[in-house]
Amino acid sequence: MQGSAALPQRVKHRRGTWRTRGSVKRACNECTRRSVERQGNEIEERMQRYIRAGMLLSLAVMPATLSAQVFSVDRDEQRAPTGPRRSPITAGGAFTYGVPQGDFRLNVERGFGGDGNIHYKLDRAGVFGIGAEAGFLTYGRETQRVPLSSTIGGRINVDLTTSNNIFWMGVGPQLTAPSGPIRPYVNGTAGFAVFWTQSSVSGRFDDEEFASTNNYDDATFAWTGGGGILIPVGTTKQGAIDIGVRYHGNGNTRYLRKGDIIDLPNGNVQLNIKEGETPILMWRLGFKWGLF
């Protein structure tokens, strides 16, 4: 009939019930939404399983990987045991040739001596270390043949030897190249230095001293800075030839040089004491080895 509202069209559902076209459309949309959600959940669960499996595999493989790395390092060290790299504590010694610097060289020409050192490596490779050093240098020496005493006269003569010496000690850091056929290093120390002059008496055929006296001494703050190279040799103690140079920045010092002790007729002595900065450039040639 005209003027009456249109009735909704009905369709027969597959189960035999009648539904409107709108309700069928809504039902289809609901089914599609549920299907999409179900597929999404399945994909999410599958991804979670993959992630868990990957994590378990990683946990299983990691210990073996770390173990392989450790054993690889050990094998590398066994294949290359030379040089002072492996021992945590190294010791060394060197012959030294000293060249005075500044105004000190106006009074002293040169000196000869030796030094010793010990270093502890702060890391496994041996790049960073800390150590202690000590040494001595004789920068003047003179020997005279004199009577043993004035009462005996010239019947018994002895050798009177006077030496001018320096002793120093200090502690400080050292940086060393950990590998290679030539390993450069730099170091520095802070400590003290003692200047002293000593006279001793010995026989001509017997060098053993039977009398000595300290004529003069003075101490001062001292620092050193230098570098060199280590050339690894041997396989048992990780030894290395040590070639280097070191600057000794000794402070203001009072000292005697060769010829500064004058014997007076009355039996006393006159000391011509010098004073000033006493820097020295020390050339070194020695050997270094591992203690363990």
C-alpha positions as CSV (number, residue, x, y, z in Angstrom):
1,M,0.0,0.0,0.0
2,Q,1.1,3.5,-0.7
3,G,1.9,5.7,2.3
4,S,2.7,2.8,4.5
5,A,6.3,2.2,5.9
6,A,8.5,-0.3,4.0
7,L,8.9,-3.5,5.9
8,P,12.5,-4.8,6.4
9,Q,13.4,-7.6,4.0
10,R,14.0,-10.9,5.7
11,V,16.3,-13.7,4.6
12,K,16.4,-17.2,5.7
13,H,19.4,-18.2,7.8
14,R,21.2,-21.4,7.0
15,R,20.0,-22.9,10.2
16,G,16.4,-22.3,9.2
17,T,15.7,-19.1,11.2
18,W,14.7,-15.9,9.5
19,R,16.8,-12.7,10.0
20,T,16.8,-9.3,8.6
21,R,19.5,-8.3,6.1
22,G,21.0,-5.8,8.7
23,S,21.3,-8.5,11.3
24,V,23.0,-10.8,8.8
25,K,25.5,-8.1,7.9
26,R,26.3,-7.4,11.6
27,A,26.8,-11.1,12.2
28,C,29.2,-11.3,9.3
29,N,31.2,-8.4,10.6
30,E,31.3,-10.0,14.0
31,C,32.6,-13.3,12.5
32,T,35.2,-11.4,10.5
33,R,36.4,-9.5,13.6
34,R,36.6,-12.7,15.7
35,S,38.5,-14.5,12.9
36,V,41.0,-11.6,12.7
37,E,41.5,-11.6,16.4
38,R,42.0,-15.3,16.5
39,Q,44.6,-15.1,13.8
40,G,46.3,-12.3,15.5
41,N,46.4,-14.2,18.8
42,E,47.9,-17.2,17.0
43,I,50.6,-15.1,15.4
44,E,51.4,-13.5,18.7
45,E,51.6,-16.8,20.5
46,R,53.8,-18.2,17.7
47,M,56.2,-15.2,18.0
48,Q,56.4,-15.6,21.7
49,R,57.3,-19.2,21.3
50,Y,60.0,-18.2,18.8
51,I,61.4,-15.6,21.2
52,R,61.4,-18.0,24.1
53,A,63.2,-20.6,22.0
54,G,65.8,-18.0,20.9
55,M,66.4,-17.0,24.5
56,L,66.9,-20.6,25.6
57,L,69.3,-21.2,22.7
58,S,71.3,-18.1,23.6
59,L,71.5,-19.2,27.2
60,A,72.7,-22.6,26.1
61,V,75.3,-21.2,23.7
62,M,76.7,-18.4,25.9
63,P,78.7,-20.5,28.4
64,A,80.3,-22.4,25.6
65,T,81.2,-19.2,23.8
66,L,82.8,-17.6,26.9
67,S,84.7,-20.8,27.6
68,A,86.0,-20.8,24.0
69,Q,87.2,-17.2,24.4
70,V,89.0,-18.0,27.7
71,F,90.7,-21.0,26.3
72,S,91.6,-19.1,23.1
73,V,93.3,-16.4,25.2
74,D,95.2,-19.1,27.1
75,R,96.3,-20.8,23.9
76,D,97.4,-17.5,22.5
77,E,99.5,-16.9,25.6
78,Q,101.0,-20.3,25.4
79,R,101.9,-19.8,21.8
80,A,103.7,-16.5,22.5
81,P,105.3,-16.7,26.0
82,T,108.2,-14.4,25.2
83,G,108.7,-11.0,26.7
84,P,108.0,-9.5,30.1
85,R,104.2,-9.2,29.4
86,R,102.8,-12.3,31.2
87,S,104.5,-12.0,34.6
88,P,102.6,-9.7,36.9
89,I,105.8,-8.6,38.7
90,T,109.0,-7.7,36.8
91,A,112.4,-6.7,38.1
92,G,115.3,-5.2,36.3
93,G,118.7,-3.6,36.5
94,A,120.9,-1.4,34.2
95,F,124.3,0.2,33.8
96,T,124.0,4.0,33.7
97,Y,126.0,6.8,32.2
98,G,125.1,10.2,33.6
99,V,125.5,13.5,31.8
100,P,125.0,16.6,34.1
101,Q,122.7,19.3,32.8
102,G,122.4,23.0,33.3
103,D,124.9,24.7,35.7
104,F,125.7,21.3,37.2
105,R,127.7,20.4,34.1
106,L,130.1,23.3,34.8
107,N,131.3,21.5,37.9
108,V,130.8,17.8,36.9
109,E,131.7,16.2,33.6
110,R,130.1,12.8,33.8
111,G,129.2,9.9,36.0
112,F,128.9,6.1,36.0
113,G,126.7,3.8,38.0
114,G,123.7,1.4,38.0
115,D,120.1,1.1,39.0
116,G,117.5,-1.4,39.9
117,N,113.7,-1.5,39.6
118,I,110.7,-3.6,40.3
119,H,107.2,-3.1,38.7
120,Y,103.7,-4.5,39.3
121,K,101.3,-4.7,36.4
122,L,97.9,-3.2,37.2
123,D,96.2,-4.9,34.3
124,R,96.5,-8.3,32.6
125,A,98.1,-7.0,29.5
126,G,100.7,-5.0,31.4
127,V,100.0,-1.6,29.9
128,F,99.6,0.2,33.2
129,G,102.1,-0.5,36.0
130,I,103.5,1.0,39.2
131,G,106.9,0.5,40.6
132,A,109.9,1.5,42.6
133,E,113.4,2.4,41.5
134,A,116.7,3.0,43.2
135,G,120.3,3.6,41.9
136,F,123.6,5.2,42.5
137,L,126.1,7.2,40.4
138,T,129.7,8.1,41.0
139,Y,130.5,11.4,39.4
140,G,134.0,11.9,40.9
141,R,136.8,9.8,42.2
142,E,140.5,10.3,43.1
143,T,143.1,8.1,44.7
144,Q,146.3,9.2,46.5
145,R,149.2,7.2,47.9
146,V,149.8,8.5,51.4
147,P,151.5,7.3,54.6
148,L,149.4,5.3,57.0
149,S,150.1,7.9,59.8
150,S,152.5,10.7,60.5
151,T,154.1,8.8,63.4
152,I,155.1,5.9,61.1
153,G,156.2,8.1,58.3
154,G,156.6,6.7,54.9
155,R,157.4,3.1,55.9
156,I,153.7,2.0,55.4
157,N,151.8,3.6,52.6
158,V,148.1,3.1,51.7
159,D,145.7,4.2,49.0
160,L,143.4,7.0,50.1
161,T,140.4,7.1,47.8
162,T,137.8,9.8,47.7
163,S,134.6,9.4,45.8
164,N,131.7,11.7,45.0
165,N,128.4,9.8,44.8
166,I,124.6,10.1,44.4
167,F,122.0,7.7,45.6
168,W,118.3,8.1,44.6
169,M,115.0,6.3,45.1
170,G,111.5,6.9,43.9
171,V,108.1,5.4,43.1
172,G,105.8,6.1,40.2
173,P,103.7,4.8,37.2
174,Q,104.8,3.2,34.0
175,L,103.1,2.7,30.6
176,T,104.3,-0.1,28.4
177,A,103.3,-1.4,25.0
178,P,102.0,-4.9,25.8
179,S,103.2,-6.8,22.7
180,G,105.4,-6.7,19.7
181,P,109.1,-7.4,19.1
182,I,110.0,-3.9,20.4
183,R,107.9,-2.5,23.2
184,P,108.2,1.3,24.0
185,Y,107.6,2.5,27.6
186,V,107.4,5.8,29.5
187,N,107.7,6.2,33.3
188,G,108.2,8.7,36.0
189,T,109.0,8.7,39.7
190,A,109.0,11.0,42.7
191,G,111.4,10.5,45.7
192,F,114.7,11.8,47.0
193,A,118.4,11.9,46.2
194,V,121.4,11.9,48.5
195,F,124.7,13.5,47.5
196,W,127.7,12.3,49.6
197,T,131.5,12.3,49.5
198,Q,133.4,9.5,51.2
199,S,137.1,8.8,51.8
200,S,138.4,5.3,52.5
201,V,141.8,3.7,53.0
202,S,142.9,0.4,51.6
203,G,146.2,-1.5,50.8
204,R,147.6,-1.6,47.3
205,F,147.4,-5.3,46.9
206,D,144.3,-5.7,49.1
207,D,141.4,-3.6,47.9
208,E,139.3,-4.3,51.0
209,E,138.7,-1.0,52.9
210,F,139.8,-1.0,56.6
211,A,138.9,2.6,57.4
212,S,136.5,5.1,55.9
213,T,134.8,8.4,56.8
214,N,131.9,10.4,55.4
215,N,133.2,13.9,54.5
216,Y,130.0,15.5,53.5
217,D,126.4,14.7,52.5
218,D,123.1,16.5,51.6
219,A,119.6,15.3,50.6
220,T,117.0,16.8,48.3
221,F,113.7,16.1,46.6
222,A,114.1,14.3,43.3
223,W,111.8,13.4,40.4
224,T,112.5,11.4,37.2
225,G,110.9,11.1,33.8
226,G,111.9,9.1,30.9
227,G,111.3,6.2,28.5
228,G,112.9,3.5,26.4
229,I,112.2,0.2,24.7
230,L,112.0,-3.4,25.8
231,I,113.3,-6.1,23.4
232,P,111.9,-9.5,24.5
233,V,114.3,-12.4,24.6
234,G,114.0,-16.0,26.0
235,T,111.0,-18.1,26.9
236,T,111.3,-19.1,30.6
237,K,111.3,-15.8,32.5
238,Q,110.0,-13.5,29.8
239,G,113.2,-11.5,29.8
240,A,113.8,-8.4,27.8
241,I,116.8,-6.1,27.0
242,D,116.1,-2.6,28.4
243,I,117.4,0.4,26.6
244,G,116.3,3.9,27.8
245,V,117.1,7.4,28.9
246,R,115.9,9.2,32.1
247,Y,116.0,12.8,33.2
248,H,116.7,13.3,36.9
249,G,115.3,16.6,38.2
250,N,117.2,16.9,41.5
251,G,116.5,19.9,43.6
252,N,118.8,22.5,45.1
253,T,121.7,20.6,46.6
254,R,125.0,21.2,48.4
255,Y,127.7,18.9,47.2
256,L,131.4,18.3,46.8
257,R,133.2,17.5,43.5
258,K,136.5,16.0,42.7
259,G,139.3,18.1,44.2
260,D,137.0,20.0,46.7
261,I,138.7,18.5,49.7
262,I,142.0,20.2,50.5
263,D,144.4,18.8,53.2
264,L,145.8,21.5,55.4
265,P,149.2,21.5,57.0
266,N,147.8,21.3,60.5
267,G,146.0,17.9,59.7
268,N,142.6,19.4,59.1
269,V,140.7,19.6,55.8
270,Q,139.1,22.4,53.9
271,L,135.8,21.7,52.1
272,N,134.9,23.8,49.0
273,I,131.2,23.2,49.0
274,K,129.2,23.8,45.8
275,E,125.4,24.6,45.8
276,G,122.8,24.6,43.1
277,E,120.4,22.6,41.0
278,T,121.8,19.2,40.0
279,P,119.9,17.8,37.0
280,I,121.3,14.7,35.3
281,L,120.4,13.0,32.0
282,M,120.9,9.3,32.5
283,W,121.5,6.8,29.7
284,R,120.6,3.2,30.6
285,L,121.4,-0.3,29.2
286,G,120.1,-3.2,31.2
287,F,117.9,-6.3,31.4
288,K,114.4,-6.9,32.7
289,W,112.8,-10.2,33.7
290,G,109.6,-11.7,35.1
291,L,109.7,-13.0,38.7
292,F,106.8,-15.5,38.2
